[in-house]
């Protein structure tokens, strides 16, 4: 099993902790240059913990784009065989270099994978909760376990 990390709203987390992750459409520019017949379904996972700057950028992006006052960081266990592969060569797993910008400012950057199979709730752990309304307080849950 591999480990990845996922940021989402607290509201979405309440659903994930009951149902696990269910693949959804991944519409990222990094995938547009490949020969997919249609956009792939999967779960976006960062391969490693992000730098402090990228971490802050992702949390702010979640708050802005999902209108979320609380954002969570999840630790996710997944099978290497479930990573999205190149449509021209299914032996090649995609490792995506992803960054987000505002103007020329890069606010997030890191490597990610797309897991194409559902991930059960028991493979997902809440690491941190970030609350915008509570003055940016962070609550850590068993970090690093």
Secondary structure, DSSP 8 states (H G I E B T S, - for coil): -EEEEEEEEHHHHHHHHHH-B--EE---GGGTTS--SS--EEEEEESS---HHHHHHHHHHHHHHHT-SEEEEEEEEE-GGGB-EETTEEEEE--EEEEEEETTEEEEEEEEEEE-S-B-GGGEEEEEEEETTTTSEEEE-STT-
